[in-house]
Structures are given as C-alpha cells and as structure tokens.
C-alpha cells in the first residue's frame, strides 16, 4: 500500500504540461563588421545598410543594389588654356593647287612689253639624245625674261608671242632641233647631211600663260647632230617678243 502511494505522489497531475526540451538560440547571418547584437525588430536597419526580412530572417546588403542611371549633369565651366606647346616639324610638301582666277585688269594706260634676242658664237655637237641649247650673247633681254643660264624664256606677261630660231648647218652632219613650249615639241628645224652648209630658219606664234617656258632642244638620233658657228661671226640666234597681251 505504501508503494502505491509513493508512485501516485511521483506522477505529475494529468492537467499539467510537460516542459519542452530546450532549443538552441536563434542565430542571425551577419558580416564580421556588423554589430554583434541581433536587431530589435525585423524592419529596423542594421549598420552598413543591412535589413532583416521578418519571414526568413535574412540580412540584405543594400549597398550592392545598383540603381538606375541618373541624368547627365550640366557642362562645367571651361578651364584655363594650357601653355603653348613646342613647334612641330615641317610636314611633307602638299600637292600642287588648282589654277587661280584671273586677276583684275591692268592699267589701260600702261603698255606691257616682253621681248628678247640672243645668239651663240660657239659651234654645238649633241652629247645626249635631248639637249637644251645654251646661248652666250645677248642682243635684247627686256625685263630679264630670258634666262641665259638655262637657255629658256619665261613668260611674265601672258599673251600671244612670236618666236624665231636661226642656225647654220654643218657639212656632212645632220641638224635636228625642236622649238619647245614647256615640255612639248611645237615645231621642228631639220636639215639632212650635205656637202654644203646652209642657213636654216623656223618661226611660230604661241599663246603663253604665266610662267610658261619656251626653249630650243637638240635631238640626237642615229647620226651626229651638229650646228656650225665660230668665234668671229654669230650664226645662231633665238628671238621672241609679245604680240598681244591677254585681255
């Protein structure tokens, strides 16, 4: 009887609740730099921009969320110009420009002139296929338009010009000349080899532009090309003059 009474005293009352086993404390995800204490409420922010979701108790780092691109700001004020840099090296020569427009009409009361007459005292034997004839005597060279060094007339007054060349052939030798306008043959002076030397002449009128060139060129073919002259008399002459200037 005493054993039954002891068992009844040890049993808990039927309405009493049985204590549940202890649970481990709730742990929160946090960065090492976050505050150690848990947040007071689910919606309160944590240091560093972290928030706790009440459903899943997860921290969200708001600093890694990228927003929309903002509007472009206003242009700032222009800064001060910097110091002037060193001068660069000279660039390559550019292509030749197009021909310019004609200039204004000149003074109608001022007459324009251009003329020359030159000669050669020395005989000439061609040394190459193309050879410019050089002169050593000046009769007329108005304005120095004829270059004695190059044997060329340079046009400084555009217009119509008359040119004439006179030579004396050499016995038994060929004579072959071109009257040149820039790099183009205009007229030819030719004499076949003969036992008699003779005087030969050729003339032409040309329209020249500013800086055009007119000169005499020897042309050597299979046979020797030669022109006769001596130190006493002048057998070779080259002449030209302006007939009418361009309007």
C-alpha positions, 0 to 999 in steps of 0.5 A: 500500500505504501508503494502505491502511494509513493508512485501516485505522489511521483506522477505529475497531475494529468492537467499539467504540461510537460516542459519542452526540451530546450532549443538552441538560440536563434542565430542571425547571418551577419558580416564580421563588421556588423554589430554583434547584437541581433536587431530589435525588430525585423524592419529596423536597419542594421549598420552598413545598410543591412535589413532583416526580412521578418519571414526568413530572417535574412540580412540584405546588403543594400549597398550592392543594389545598383540603381538606375542611371541618373541624368547627365549633369550640366557642362562645367565651366571651361578651364584655363588654356594650357601653355603653348606647346613646342613647334612641330616639324615641317610636314611633307610638301602638299600637292600642287593647287588648282589654277587661280582666277584671273586677276583684275585688269591692268592699267589701260594706260600702261603698255606691257612689253616682253621681248628678247634676242640672243645668239651663240658664237660657239659651234654645238655637237649633241652629247645626249639624245635631248639637249637644251641649247645654251646661248652666250650673247645677248642682243635684247633681254627686256625685263630679264625674261630670258634666262641665259643660264638655262637657255629658256624664256619665261613668260611674265606677261601672258599673251600671244608671242612670236618666236624665231630660231636661226642656225647654220648647218654643218657639212656632212652632219645632220641638224635636228632641233625642236622649238619647245613650249614647256615640255612639248615639241611645237615645231621642228628645224631639220636639215639632212647631211650635205656637202654644203652648209646652209642657213636654216630658219623656223618661226611660230606664234604661241599663246603663253600663260604665266610662267610658261617656258619656251626653249630650243632642244637638240635631238640626237638620233642615229647620226651626229647632230651638229650646228656650225658657228665660230668665234668671229661671226654669230650664226645662231640666234633665238628671238621672241617678243609679245604680240598681244597681251591677254585681255 
